[in-house]
Amino acid sequence: MKKIVALLLSLSMIAGIAACNTPAGTETSSEASDSTKETTADDTEETGETTIDRTQPGYRETWELFDGAFALDYTFEDPEKFPWSLYTESGGKGILACEDGHLVLKIENPGTVTHACQVYHDGFSMYQNAEYQVDFDIWSDVERDFEWRIQLNGGDYHAYYLEDKAHMGTEPTHIQAVFTMYEPSDPAPRFAFNLGNQVGSAHNVYIDNLSMQVLNSSNAVDIEPLPPANPIAVNQTGYRPDDPKSCFIDCIDDSTFDIVDVETDKVVYTGDLSEPINCRGALANIKQGDFSDFKEPGTYVVRTATSGDSYKFTIAKDVYNDALKASILMLYTQRCGCEVTDEKIGEDYKDFTHPACHTGEALIYGTDTKIDVSGGWHDAGDYGRYVAPGAKAVADLLMTYTDTGYKSDKLGIPESGNGTPDILDEARYELDWMFKMQDPATGGVYHKVTCANFPATVMPEEETDQLLVLPISTTATGDFAAAMAMAARVYKPFDKKFADKCLEAAKKAYAYMEANAEADKTGFINPDDVATGEYPDASNKDEFFWAAIELFVTTGDNAYLEKAKSLYTVSMELGLGWIEMGLYGIHSYLLSDKNSADSEFTEELKARILDEVKIDLVSAKRDGYYNKMASFPWGSNLTISNNGILYYLGYLLTNDKEYRDLTYYQVDYIMGMNITGYSFLTGFGEHAAENPHHRPSQNKGHAVPGMVVGGPNGKPEDPYAISVLMGLPGARCYVDNDTCYSINEVAIYWNSPFVYILAAKVQNK
């Protein structure tokens, strides 16, 4: 059997591949573009990874599978043509170079674990049942042991082939191995040398004449191409009878569409399709069908003569109730420091219960002091806890309550039935943790608590490394002050003592900002020996602005308003992310009863919001799927949901139902009305994401229901996504694979804005 494999590996992207690809299961944190802007933020983390500077971006490795073919073949004669990289963690430090016809790793510190210094190569493929021969020469300045492996490049990172007790001397040692690939064909494995955890001082390791040759391909199994997307896109969960309803169809000549009853297979509605729409993000001509006037409850598909049937959808008054409940319960399953049970939330969650985790005291980095920082939510697919994204998630939940009136007290969390809406109880669980992250002496707030490195694919109670509390940052402190000030007024009717505590903490954090914000020119930066999510943000003005606005709205003290006005500029991003937070402050101010304090400032902010919404509305109608984005950053589904919050603010300010409907369409996009054919909400939709990059889900082999995955990423940064998506337009760059941290990870702050827009749709009659 022959197969041509052409893997375009943009070397600039190889340089950006995150630490997730190590055997220990590390990865970048879930960092996404900020809110309403189409441009991407700096989504990757500083993880200690370095790469060789290559002067030929777009290097193409092409090979034909046949007996004798080379999957890898490197003599290291050309320092400009070798896509090998270095990953370091756990104290490992070194420099990778190509010198004198050898690959050389100059180890400065071997670190404390085997993969603390890992030399690796991505960008080849392996085929099930093919037999391979690997050859290479290796030597060092000192006698030493090492490990080399060919592995799955994500998930549990298990080895397809492993020699964990290999040895090298000071003269070239030739290593040869023959093996058969028995596991499913892999378009993106990793070849790795683990050269850390070696007793001794600095030394060099040399590698040369490395090849991986196909000995027998007669029974090799092809790599399955990605299945084509269903060309008809609908909200796969469905619609309420009076909702606006649209479908979009990719590249067809049909002029009409039918709604077909699934039970009877009878056509119950026929509608006209629009003229072709040029969808910039997908590089496609699509057509829209509007069936808003069809309101009969039931289960249906959209059908056209050319494209066949869409995925099923339901029309019913309560069609979103379960999805909204699950999207909030996702946060409950992310709780840290307590037992998570399925006693009240039901059978769907039985695999995701766990005993209390991360309960030990955490070491304040750089000191001998340990403190209790138990509690809060695990941030994403890993188990780190970070103040900045946590504050965003809390703010989204509090705004969901205040803006939509959603107040169910029977979701099944431990606090259900206590007289406080469950959405506020869930937010309070994070707030209680955030209190512990505030330094009582200064009022500053520690940036995060994690271990030094990301864990393997384990359940949360199995991550037992020493927890570290990382240094105070002004961005975390500003976000903390804002969220606490917001909480002070929201919780006051339910628990005045708690509300007062929130306000006191907010004021103390704000005082820290007054004393330190101007001097901070860099934001938080990971120490060299910490590789977990950095959440870097060099500008704290928007966080300071948000904090000042929230304290003004809560206290009425004009000094806070004057400070906010001094910080505000027209260039401030309308952000609802963890990087740009300004829109939170504008949102709170415009919807408060204090917005008459400065009518000129109020009108300026209102005009800016409405101008932005009007522009987005034009783009959303023009480009299809009611999505204004032409480029798709890491975490694009966060941008979609954040945009929905902006549009709903426009509706609340004007009562313009076109803005409200635009919010609804963002819900539809997440739940399947997009060109990929996927519902991005796990467990909801006939063709929903099933394989998120999320350790409990990976561990159990199926997804926690109600999680919003990151979504299409026009610049994928994990090896599997690069190999199968490279070259596709951004809107189509999605694959449901649990190794794809740059596309399919989940995060609390990706769910929280979706909770808002879905609640807005559910609550708005």
PEUR-V88330 format. One record per residue. N is the residue number from 1. RES is the residue in one small letter. OMEGA is omega in radians with two decimals (* if undefined). Layout:
N_RES_OMEGA / N_RES_OMEGA
This chain:
1_m_3.12 / 2_k_3.11 / 3_k_3.07 / 4_i_3.11 / 5_v_3.09 / 6_a_-3.11 / 7_l_3.06 / 8_l_-3.12 / 9_l_3.06 / 10_s_-3.02 / 11_l_3.05 / 12_s_3.13 / 13_m_3.07 / 14_i_3.12 / 15_a_-3.11 / 16_g_-3.11 / 17_i_-2.94 / 18_a_-3.10 / 19_a_3.14 / 20_c_-2.97 / 21_n_3.13 / 22_t_3.13 / 23_p_-3.12 / 24_a_3.06 / 25_g_3.13 / 26_t_3.06 / 27_e_3.05 / 28_t_3.06 / 29_s_-3.06 / 30_s_-3.10 / 31_e_-2.98 / 32_a_3.08 / 33_s_-3.06 / 34_d_2.85 / 35_s_-2.84 / 36_t_-3.09 / 37_k_-3.14 / 38_e_-3.11 / 39_t_-3.14 / 40_t_2.96 / 41_a_3.05 / 42_d_-2.94 / 43_d_-3.07 / 44_t_-3.13 / 45_e_2.96 / 46_e_-3.00 / 47_t_-3.12 / 48_g_-3.10 / 49_e_3.07 / 50_t_-3.13 / 51_t_3.09 / 52_i_3.06 / 53_d_-3.14 / 54_r_-3.04 / 55_t_3.13 / 56_q_3.10 / 57_p_-3.09 / 58_g_3.09 / 59_y_-3.05 / 60_r_3.09 / 61_e_-3.06 / 62_t_3.11 / 63_w_-3.14 / 64_e_-3.12 / 65_l_3.04 / 66_f_3.12 / 67_d_-3.11 / 68_g_3.13 / 69_a_3.13 / 70_f_2.98 / 71_a_3.06 / 72_l_3.12 / 73_d_-3.05 / 74_y_3.00 / 75_t_3.05 / 76_f_3.09 / 77_e_-3.07 / 78_d_-3.09 / 79_p_-3.13 / 80_e_-3.07 / 81_k_2.99 / 82_f_-3.10 / 83_p_3.04 / 84_w_-3.03 / 85_s_3.13 / 86_l_2.99 / 87_y_3.10 / 88_t_3.01 / 89_e_3.07 / 90_s_3.09 / 91_g_3.12 / 92_g_3.14 / 93_k_-3.14 / 94_g_3.13 / 95_i_3.11 / 96_l_-3.10 / 97_a_3.01 / 98_c_-3.03 / 99_e_3.04 / 100_d_3.10 / 101_g_3.11 / 102_h_2.87 / 103_l_-3.10 / 104_v_3.01 / 105_l_3.12 / 106_k_-3.05 / 107_i_3.06 / 108_e_3.08 / 109_n_-3.08 / 110_p_3.11 / 111_g_-2.99 / 112_t_3.09 / 113_v_-3.04 / 114_t_-3.10 / 115_h_3.10 / 116_a_3.00 / 117_c_-3.08 / 118_q_2.99 / 119_v_-3.01 / 120_y_3.06 / 121_h_3.00 / 122_d_3.00 / 123_g_3.00 / 124_f_-3.14 / 125_s_3.13 / 126_m_-3.00 / 127_y_3.13 / 128_q_3.11 / 129_n_3.04 / 130_a_3.10 / 131_e_-3.06 / 132_y_2.97 / 133_q_3.10 / 134_v_3.07 / 135_d_2.97 / 136_f_3.02 / 137_d_-3.12 / 138_i_3.07 / 139_w_-3.05 / 140_s_3.03 / 141_d_-3.10 / 142_v_2.99 / 143_e_-3.11 / 144_r_3.03 / 145_d_3.09 / 146_f_3.10 / 147_e_2.95 / 148_w_-2.99 / 149_r_2.92 / 150_i_-2.86 / 151_q_2.89 / 152_l_-3.00 / 153_n_-3.13 / 154_g_3.14 / 155_g_3.11 / 156_d_3.02 / 157_y_-3.09 / 158_h_-3.05 / 159_a_2.93 / 160_y_3.04 / 161_y_-3.05 / 162_l_2.87 / 163_e_-3.02 / 164_d_3.13 / 165_k_3.10 / 166_a_-3.07 / 167_h_3.05 / 168_m_3.07 / 169_g_-3.12 / 170_t_3.01 / 171_e_-3.11 / 172_p_3.06 / 173_t_3.14 / 174_h_3.11 / 175_i_3.08 / 176_q_3.10 / 177_a_3.08 / 178_v_-3.13 / 179_f_3.08 / 180_t_3.10 / 181_m_-3.09 / 182_y_-3.11 / 183_e_-3.11 / 184_p_3.14 / 185_s_-3.02 / 186_d_3.14 / 187_p_-3.02 / 188_a_3.06 / 189_p_3.08 / 190_r_2.96 / 191_f_-3.01 / 192_a_2.91 / 193_f_3.07 / 194_n_-2.94 / 195_l_3.13 / 196_g_3.05 / 197_n_-3.11 / 198_q_3.11 / 199_v_3.12 / 200_g_-3.08 / 201_s_-3.14 / 202_a_3.11 / 203_h_3.14 / 204_n_3.00 / 205_v_-3.07 / 206_y_3.13 / 207_i_-3.13 / 208_d_3.01 / 209_n_-3.10 / 210_l_3.11 / 211_s_2.98 / 212_m_-3.00 / 213_q_3.09 / 214_v_3.09 / 215_l_-3.08 / 216_n_-3.13 / 217_s_-2.99 / 218_s_-3.12 / 219_n_-3.07 / 220_a_-3.11 / 221_v_-3.14 / 222_d_2.94 / 223_i_-3.10 / 224_e_3.06 / 225_p_3.07 / 226_l_3.12 / 227_p_3.11 / 228_p_3.13 / 229_a_2.99 / 230_n_-3.05 / 231_p_-3.12 / 232_i_-3.07 / 233_a_3.10 / 234_v_2.93 / 235_n_-3.00 / 236_q_3.00 / 237_t_3.04 / 238_g_-3.00 / 239_y_2.91 / 240_r_-3.04 / 241_p_-3.05 / 242_d_3.13 / 243_d_2.87 / 244_p_-3.05 / 245_k_3.10 / 246_s_2.93 / 247_c_3.08 / 248_f_-3.03 / 249_i_-3.01 / 250_d_2.91 / 251_c_3.06 / 252_i_3.12 / 253_d_-3.09 / 254_d_3.11 / 255_s_3.13 / 256_t_3.05 / 257_f_3.12 / 258_d_2.89 / 259_i_-3.02 / 260_v_3.08 / 261_d_-3.08 / 262_v_-3.08 / 263_e_-3.03 / 264_t_-3.04 / 265_d_3.12 / 266_k_3.06 / 267_v_-3.11 / 268_v_-3.13 / 269_y_3.04 / 270_t_-3.13 / 271_g_3.12 / 272_d_3.03 / 273_l_-3.12 / 274_s_2.91 / 275_e_-3.11 / 276_p_3.09 / 277_i_3.11 / 278_n_-3.14 / 279_c_-3.04 / 280_r_-3.07 / 281_g_-3.11 / 282_a_-3.05 / 283_l_-3.06 / 284_a_2.94 / 285_n_-3.08 / 286_i_3.08 / 287_k_-3.13 / 288_q_2.98 / 289_g_-3.14 / 290_d_3.10 / 291_f_-3.12 / 292_s_-3.10 / 293_d_3.03 / 294_f_-2.95 / 295_k_-3.04 / 296_e_3.10 / 297_p_3.13 / 298_g_3.11 / 299_t_-2.93 / 300_y_2.88 / 301_v_2.93 / 302_v_-3.11 / 303_r_2.96 / 304_t_-3.11 / 305_a_-3.06 / 306_t_-2.96 / 307_s_-3.14 / 308_g_-3.03 / 309_d_2.97 / 310_s_2.92 / 311_y_-3.09 / 312_k_3.01 / 313_f_-3.08 / 314_t_2.96 / 315_i_-3.12 / 316_a_-3.13 / 317_k_-3.06 / 318_d_-2.97 / 319_v_-3.07 / 320_y_-3.01 / 321_n_-3.11 / 322_d_-3.13 / 323_a_3.12 / 324_l_3.11 / 325_k_-3.10 / 326_a_-3.11 / 327_s_3.04 / 328_i_3.13 / 329_l_3.02 / 330_m_3.14 / 331_l_3.08 / 332_y_-3.13 / 333_t_3.11 / 334_q_-3.12 / 335_r_3.13 / 336_c_3.01 / 337_g_3.10 / 338_c_3.05 / 339_e_3.04 / 340_v_-3.08 / 341_t_3.06 / 342_d_-3.04 / 343_e_-3.10 / 344_k_-3.03 / 345_i_2.94 / 346_g_-3.03 / 347_e_-3.09 / 348_d_-3.06 / 349_y_-3.01 / 350_k_-3.14 / 351_d_-3.01 / 352_f_2.98 / 353_t_3.08 / 354_h_3.07 / 355_p_3.11 / 356_a_-3.09 / 357_c_3.03 / 358_h_-3.09 / 359_t_3.14 / 360_g_3.11 / 361_e_-3.12 / 362_a_-3.13 / 363_l_3.04 / 364_i_-3.00 / 365_y_3.11 / 366_g_3.14 / 367_t_3.02 / 368_d_-3.05 / 369_t_3.07 / 370_k_3.13 / 371_i_3.08 / 372_d_3.05 / 373_v_3.13 / 374_s_3.09 / 375_g_3.14 / 376_g_3.14 / 377_w_2.87 / 378_h_-2.96 / 379_d_-2.94 / 380_a_3.11 / 381_g_3.05 / 382_d_-3.02 / 383_y_3.06 / 384_g_3.07 / 385_r_-2.95 / 386_y_-3.04 / 387_v_-3.03 / 388_a_3.11 / 389_p_3.08 / 390_g_3.11 / 391_a_3.07 / 392_k_-3.11 / 393_a_3.09 / 394_v_-3.13 / 395_a_3.13 / 396_d_-3.13 / 397_l_3.12 / 398_l_3.10 / 399_m_3.08 / 400_t_3.13 / 401_y_-3.04 / 402_t_-3.04 / 403_d_-3.04 / 404_t_-3.11 / 405_g_3.13 / 406_y_-3.02 / 407_k_3.10 / 408_s_3.10 / 409_d_-3.08 / 410_k_3.12 / 411_l_3.14 / 412_g_3.04 / 413_i_-3.08 / 414_p_-3.09 / 415_e_-3.10 / 416_s_3.11 / 417_g_-3.08 / 418_n_3.12 / 419_g_3.06 / 420_t_3.11 / 421_p_-3.08 / 422_d_-3.13 / 423_i_3.07 / 424_l_3.05 / 425_d_-3.11 / 426_e_3.09 / 427_a_-3.12 / 428_r_3.11 / 429_y_3.08 / 430_e_3.13 / 431_l_3.12 / 432_d_3.07 / 433_w_-3.10 / 434_m_3.05 / 435_f_-3.08 / 436_k_-3.12 / 437_m_3.11 / 438_q_3.08 / 439_d_-3.07 / 440_p_-3.09 / 441_a_-3.01 / 442_t_-3.03 / 443_g_3.07 / 444_g_-3.04 / 445_v_3.10 / 446_y_-3.00 / 447_h_-3.05 / 448_k_2.94 / 449_v_3.11 / 450_t_2.86 / 451_c_-3.11 / 452_a_-3.10 / 453_n_3.06 / 454_f_-3.13 / 455_p_2.98 / 456_a_-3.11 / 457_t_-3.07 / 458_v_3.00 / 459_m_-2.98 / 460_p_-3.11 / 461_e_-3.14 / 462_e_3.00 / 463_e_-2.98 / 464_t_3.09 / 465_d_3.13 / 466_q_3.05 / 467_l_3.12 / 468_l_2.98 / 469_v_-3.05 / 470_l_-2.90 / 471_p_3.09 / 472_i_3.00 / 473_s_3.12 / 474_t_3.12 / 475_t_3.08 / 476_a_-3.12 / 477_t_3.11 / 478_g_3.10 / 479_d_3.10 / 480_f_-3.11 / 481_a_-3.11 / 482_a_-3.11 / 483_a_3.13 / 484_m_3.11 / 485_a_3.06 / 486_m_-3.12 / 487_a_-3.10 / 488_a_-3.13 / 489_r_-3.12 / 490_v_-3.06 / 491_y_-3.06 / 492_k_3.12 / 493_p_-3.07 / 494_f_-3.07 / 495_d_-3.06 / 496_k_-3.14 / 497_k_3.10 / 498_f_3.14 / 499_a_3.12 / 500_d_3.10 / 501_k_3.11 / 502_c_-3.10 / 503_l_3.11 / 504_e_3.13 / 505_a_3.13 / 506_a_-3.13 / 507_k_-3.14 / 508_k_3.10 / 509_a_3.12 / 510_y_3.10 / 511_a_3.08 / 512_y_3.12 / 513_m_3.13 / 514_e_-3.08 / 515_a_-2.93 / 516_n_-3.00 / 517_a_-3.06 / 518_e_-3.10 / 519_a_-3.08 / 520_d_-3.11 / 521_k_-3.05 / 522_t_-3.00 / 523_g_-3.08 / 524_f_3.06 / 525_i_3.12 / 526_n_2.91 / 527_p_-3.06 / 528_d_-3.05 / 529_d_3.07 / 530_v_-3.02 / 531_a_-3.12 / 532_t_-3.01 / 533_g_-3.04 / 534_e_-3.03 / 535_y_-3.09 / 536_p_3.13 / 537_d_-3.02 / 538_a_-3.14 / 539_s_3.13 / 540_n_-3.09 / 541_k_-3.12 / 542_d_3.07 / 543_e_3.11 / 544_f_3.10 / 545_f_-3.13 / 546_w_-3.13 / 547_a_-3.11 / 548_a_3.14 / 549_i_-3.10 / 550_e_3.12 / 551_l_3.06 / 552_f_-3.11 / 553_v_-3.12 / 554_t_-3.01 / 555_t_-3.05 / 556_g_-3.12 / 557_d_-3.07 / 558_n_3.11 / 559_a_3.10 / 560_y_3.13 / 561_l_3.14 / 562_e_3.09 / 563_k_3.13 / 564_a_3.14 / 565_k_3.12 / 566_s_-3.13 / 567_l_-3.06 / 568_y_3.00 / 569_t_3.13 / 570_v_3.11 / 571_s_3.11 / 572_m_-3.12 / 573_e_3.00 / 574_l_-2.96 / 575_g_3.01 / 576_l_-3.14 / 577_g_3.08 / 578_w_3.10 / 579_i_-3.12 / 580_e_-3.00 / 581_m_-2.97 / 582_g_-3.09 / 583_l_3.06 / 584_y_3.13 / 585_g_3.13 / 586_i_3.13 / 587_h_-3.11 / 588_s_-3.10 / 589_y_-3.06 / 590_l_-3.12 / 591_l_-3.09 / 592_s_3.07 / 593_d_3.13 / 594_k_-3.03 / 595_n_3.06 / 596_s_-3.09 / 597_a_3.12 / 598_d_-3.02 / 599_s_3.14 / 600_e_3.11 / 601_f_3.14 / 602_t_-3.11 / 603_e_3.10 / 604_e_-3.13 / 605_l_-3.13 / 606_k_3.13 / 607_a_-3.14 / 608_r_3.12 / 609_i_-3.06 / 610_l_3.05 / 611_d_3.14 / 612_e_-3.13 / 613_v_3.13 / 614_k_3.12 / 615_i_3.14 / 616_d_-3.14 / 617_l_3.10 / 618_v_-3.14 / 619_s_-3.10 / 620_a_3.10 / 621_k_-3.06 / 622_r_-2.94 / 623_d_3.12 / 624_g_-3.11 / 625_y_-3.09 / 626_y_-3.13 / 627_n_-3.05 / 628_k_-3.06 / 629_m_2.99 / 630_a_3.05 / 631_s_-3.02 / 632_f_-3.11 / 633_p_2.97 / 634_w_-3.12 / 635_g_-3.08 / 636_s_3.11 / 637_n_2.98 / 638_l_3.13 / 639_t_3.11 / 640_i_-3.10 / 641_s_3.09 / 642_n_3.07 / 643_n_3.12 / 644_g_3.09 / 645_i_3.09 / 646_l_-3.10 / 647_y_3.13 / 648_y_3.02 / 649_l_3.06 / 650_g_3.10 / 651_y_-3.13 / 652_l_3.14 / 653_l_-3.01 / 654_t_-3.00 / 655_n_3.11 / 656_d_-3.05 / 657_k_3.07 / 658_e_3.08 / 659_y_3.09 / 660_r_-3.13 / 661_d_3.10 / 662_l_3.01 / 663_t_3.14 / 664_y_-3.11 / 665_y_3.06 / 666_q_3.02 / 667_v_-3.12 / 668_d_3.13 / 669_y_-3.12 / 670_i_-3.03 / 671_m_2.97 / 672_g_-3.11 / 673_m_-3.14 / 674_n_-2.97 / 675_i_3.14 / 676_t_-3.07 / 677_g_-3.11 / 678_y_2.76 / 679_s_-3.10 / 680_f_3.08 / 681_l_-3.04 / 682_t_3.07 / 683_g_-3.08 / 684_f_-3.10 / 685_g_-3.13 / 686_e_3.14 / 687_h_-3.09 / 688_a_3.03 / 689_a_-3.08 / 690_e_-2.98 / 691_n_-3.11 / 692_p_2.99 / 693_h_-3.00 / 694_h_-2.93 / 695_r_3.11 / 696_p_3.13 / 697_s_3.10 / 698_q_-3.11 / 699_n_-3.06 / 700_k_3.08 / 701_g_3.02 / 702_h_-2.93 / 703_a_2.87 / 704_v_3.13 / 705_p_3.02 / 706_g_3.11 / 707_m_3.04 / 708_v_3.11 / 709_v_-3.01 / 710_g_3.07 / 711_g_-3.07 / 712_p_-3.13 / 713_n_-3.10 / 714_g_3.08 / 715_k_-3.09 / 716_p_-3.02 / 717_e_3.01 / 718_d_-2.97 / 719_p_-3.11 / 720_y_-3.13 / 721_a_3.10 / 722_i_-3.03 / 723_s_-3.05 / 724_v_-3.05 / 725_l_-3.04 / 726_m_3.13 / 727_g_3.11 / 728_l_3.04 / 729_p_-2.96 / 730_g_-3.08 / 731_a_-3.12 / 732_r_-3.03 / 733_c_3.09 / 734_y_3.01 / 735_v_-3.10 / 736_d_-3.07 / 737_n_-3.02 / 738_d_3.05 / 739_t_-2.98 / 740_c_-3.10 / 741_y_-3.12 / 742_s_-3.11 / 743_i_-2.92 / 744_n_3.03 / 745_e_3.08 / 746_v_3.13 / 747_a_3.12 / 748_i_-3.06 / 749_y_2.89 / 750_w_3.08 / 751_n_-2.97 / 752_s_3.10 / 753_p_3.05 / 754_f_3.05 / 755_v_-3.13 / 756_y_-3.01 / 757_i_3.09 / 758_l_3.08 / 759_a_3.09 / 760_a_3.14 / 761_k_-3.13 / 762_v_-3.00 / 763_q_-3.07 / 764_n_-3.08 / 765_k_*
